[in-house]
Amino acid sequence: MDVFCRTFLPAAAQTGVASPTVSRHLPILRNCVDAGDPTVLVTRCIRPERSTHHSYLLLVTTRRLVVTEQTRVLHRLRLHLNADLRHLGNVTWTPDPRELLLELAATAVDGVRERFLIRADRPSQVWELDALFSHVFRPKMTARAGFPPRAVAVPGAGTPADATAVQGSRAAVSPVVRPAGVAPAGVSRTPRLRPVLAV
């Protein structure tokens, strides 16, 4: 079993993706990812503009973002997005612990702005996803910009957790500024949804 498969299955189990779903989507995903590319995240998601008739499975590896689409009625599968992380522009992610959602948005190489909503089971999982995306995307964004990491705004003590987006959204209140990678008060520094590493 290659690195991708060894890390994909535990990552899918970690977010509660059912085995039948994994079996249906895996052949498409395997064709998009190198055998030696470790899986970081596998999760169900929706697109805000097409939330009724379609469901999506989002895969993040150390190098790629892949999204597959399935129709709810006929259960037809197709590839929706297959992108090298280095080729994604204006990547943002906005955690909303109150609604148990995190929105991931990015501009693909064809100029289309893609938006995906990931639903969490609990508020702490929203922050775990936020930390995971910081781990994956921020180094690439910094390298592309050509300057050292800058401080980012995260909620501080006494600030509603959903009042300030950590990356790329409008702030409702004046945030406390912390260096990138520092978790808000009451949130563990190490996310439970950590990248799965091949042994």
N, C-alpha and C positions, 0 to 999 in steps of 0.2 A: 504494500500500500504506500502511495507516494505522500509527500508532505502535505499537499493540498487536502487529500481525503482524510489523512490522520487528524488534521486540525479542523476540517469542515464539520465533521459529525459531532464532536464535542461542543463546538460553537453553536450549532443548531440546537442541540439539547439544552444548552445553557439559557437560551431565550425561549424555550418551549415550542419550537417548531416541530410539528408532528412528523413522525416517520413517513407516512404516506406522502406528505408534501415534499419532504426531502427527496424521496425516491423519484417523484415526478420531475422536479426541477434540476436535480443533480446532473443529468446528461447534458443539458444546455449549459450549465455553469462550468462543467469540466472543459468544454470546448473553448471557453473564454479565458481560462486561467492556466498559467504554467504549472506543471506538476510540482515544482519546487517553491511555489508561492504560498506562504502560510495564510490561513484564514484569520481575520481579525474579528469579524462580526457577521452573523447570519440572522436576519429577522424579517418578520412580516412588516409591510408598510402599505400605505395608501397614497394616492396622488389626490390632492384636494379637488382638482377639477374633474376627476373620474372615480369617485369613491363608491359609486353605487354598483356598477356592473363589472368591475375588475378588481382583482386583488394582486398584490405584488410581493415578491421576495427579493430582499436587498442583501447583497453580498459585498463585503469590504475585505480585501486582502491587503497585504503590505504594498501592492502595486496597482491594484485595479478596483474599480467600482462597477459592479454588474447588477442589473435589475431585470428580473423576469416577470412576465405578466401572464395572468390566467383569467379567462372569462368565467364568471360565476355560474352561468347557465350551462354552457357546453363544455366547460373546463378545458378549453383550448389553451395551449401554452405557446408563448413566443418570447423572443428576446426583446426587451424594451431599451436597455442601455448597456453598453460595454465600453468603458473608458479607462484609459491610463490615468492614474491620479495626477500625474504631472501635467496632463492636458486639460484638466478641469479649471475653469476660471471662476473667480469671485465665489469661492466656497464659503458658505456660512451655515451655522447651526444654532438654532434658537431653542433653549430648553424652557418648558412651561410645566413646572411641577404641579401647579394647581390643577391643570387639565390632564396631567399624566401624559404629556406629548413632548416630542422633540421634532422640530422641523429641520430637515437637511435640504439645502438648496445649493445648486451649482450650475454653471453655464458650460454646456458641452462644446466640443470643437465646432459643431455646426451652428453655434450661436443660440441654440434653444436653451431657455432657462428651465431647469428641472427642479421640481419641489416634491419632497417625500415627507410624509408624516409617520413617525414611529411612535406607537403607543406603548407605554411602560405599565408595569404592574403596581408600582409604588413610586412616591416622589424620589426616594433615594436612587432608584434605578435611572431616573431622568438624569441625575447628576453623574451617575456612572457612565451613561452613554456620552454625556458632554465631555467627560475626562477622556474617554476612549477616542472620540473624534479629535480632541486636542492632540492626543498622542500620535494619531495617524496623519492629520492634515497640517498642523501648524508647522512642523519642520519643513514640509514641502513649500508652504506659502512663504516662509521666511527665506528659504533658499532662492525661490523665484524672485522675491523682491530685492535680494542682495544686501539686506541689512540685518543687524542682530535682532532677536526677539524683543518685542515691546510689551509693556504692561497692558493687561486687558482688564475690562471692568467686569467684576463679579459681585453678587450681593454680599453685603457685610452684615454684621450683627445688627439686628433690629430692622433690617430691610426685607420686605417680602421677597421670597426666593424667586418668584416669577416676575418681579418688577423690572429686572435688568437682564437683558440677554448677554451671555458671555461672549458671543461672537456674532457681530453683524446685524443686530437689531436695534431698534430705538429704545433708549432708556426712559423709563417713566419717572424715575427719581435720580438724584445725584448718587452715583455709585461709589463704593470704595474701590480704589485701584490697587490691584495686587499683581505681582509678576505672573507671567503665563505659567500655568500648571499648578498654581496654588488654589486649593479647593476652598469653597465658602465655609463659614463657621458651621460646625456640626456634621461636615461631610468628610468621610475618609479620604486621605490623599491617594490611596491605591484603589482604583475601581474594581468592583467585583467582576464586572464584565471586562476582563483583561484579555488582550490578545492570546490566543491559544498557540503555544509554541510546540513545534515538533520535537520529539525526544529521539 
